[in-house]
Amino acid sequence: MKQGKFLLGIAVGAAVGAAVSYLLTSGKGKELATKLKDMAGGAKEQADEGLAKAEAEVEEWLTKGKDWLTNNTNS
């Protein structure tokens, strides 16, 4: 049974490799790769913007918390 699964895995891997190879070497495959790169670049930009906003918000809350502690504790 294990040998059958192993052989199936090899066959599936070979098929996927052949499909990827075909796509990357054909004209449509190159076009697809370009589109995927553009989409990934856009997603990275959005993630970077979201991270920057989150960092700014956390910094603001930390400042507010520190100010509150300074003003509301008995020293």
N, C-alpha and C positions, 0 to 999 in steps of 0.2 A: 504494500500500500504506500509506504513512504517513497519507494522508488518511482511509483506512478506520479505522485505529487511533484517530485523533483523534476521528472521529465516534462510534466505539464508546465512547471515554472520556467524551465529552459525554453520551451516552445513559445510561451507567452512573451517572455523577455525578448526572444529573437524577433517575434512579430512586431512588438512595440519598437524595437530598435530599427527595424526595416522601415516602418511607417515614419518614424522621426527622421531618419536619414533621407527618405524620399521627400518629405515636406521641406526639409532644410536645403535640399539641393535643387528643387524645382522653383520656378518663378513665383508661383503662388505661395510656396513655402517661405521664400525670402520675404515676400510681402507680408505674410502672416507674422514672421519673426519681427519685422519692423513695427508692425502694429502692436505686438505684445510688448516690445521694448518701450514704445511710446506710452502705452497704458501703465506699465510698471513705473515709468518715470513720473507720470501724473499721480499715481497712487503714493509714491514716495514723497512728492511735494505736499500732498494733502496730509500725510502722516506727520511730516516735519512741522507743518503749520499747526496741526492739532496738538502736537507735543509742546510747541512754543507757547500756545495759549494755556495749556494745562500747567506748564511750569510757572507762567506769570500768575495764574490764579492761585496756585499753591503758595507762591511767594507772598501774594497779597494776604492770604489767610494766615500765614505764619506771622506776618507783620502785625496784623490785627490782634492775633492771639498774644503776642509779646506785649503789645501796647496795653491790652486788657489786663494782663497779669501785672504789669508795672503799675497800673493805676488802681488795681483792686486788691493788692496784697499789703499786709502790714509789714513794713520794714523797720 
